[in-house]
């Protein structure tokens, strides 16, 4: 089943809203997909698209500086956070 670009945009907005509501905490892809009730691979694909648009930032290391081997945490970029904050 194919998903239209309009629906993908709406789901991407849900992802951004989820990250905004949890700011400054960072969420793993699995946590985001659980929040928005979507498949992890589909969520990861949308997150990569948002990263290309500079709306989210991937965090690839834990607080001790050790790289995650198989997971990525995500947070809103400062630009996206400021834009969301203005609209609230």
N, C-alpha and C positions, 0 to 999 in steps of 0.2 A: 504494500500500500504506500502510495506516495503522499507526501505532506506538502501542501502549497507553501510558497514563500511567505505569504501573509501569516499563516499559522506558525511557521518557524519564527517569524519576528515576534509574535505574541508570546511564544514560549521563551524566547531570548529575553523579553521584558520581564517574565516571571523569574528568570534566573537573576537578572539584575536586581529585582525587588528583594529576592531572597538574600542576596549578598548585602544589599543595603540594610536590611533589617538585622543582619548579624554583624554589621560593621562595628568595631575594627577586627572582630574574630575572622579567621580564615577557615573556609570549609573545604573538605575533600570533595572530589567529584561525586562520590557515592552519597555523601550527605546532601548535596544539592539535588541530585536526581531523586532521592527519597522525598525531599521537601516538595518538589514540583510533580512528583509521581510520574517520572519518565525513565526510560531505559538509560543506563549509564553511558553506553557508547554514543547514543544520540545526544545526550547532555554534553559529553566530552567534545563532540563535533561542534555543537553550538558554542561552547566555551572557547574553543580555538578560534572560531569566527569572531567572537567578541574580543578576543585577545588581539587579533589582527586589526581591529578597529580601535585599539587602545582603550577599551572600556573595562577590561579586567586584567589582573596581573597574576601570573602563575608564581607560586612559591614552591621551589623545588628542594628546599633544605629545612630541616627542623630547627628549633631555636638554638640547638647546640652547634649548628653548622654542618650537621651530617646530612648528605643528600638522601632524599627519599628514593628508594630503589624502584618502586612500581606505582607510586601514587603521586598526585600533585594536589596541593591546596590552592585555593583561589581566593582573591579578594578584589574588591572594586578598585579601579585606579582612582587617583585623587581627582582627576578631571571628571570622571563619572560621578563620584561621590558629591562633589560640589554642585553638579548639575541636578542631581536628585534632591539635594538639600534645598536648593532654590525653589523647587516645585512643591515642596511639602508645606 
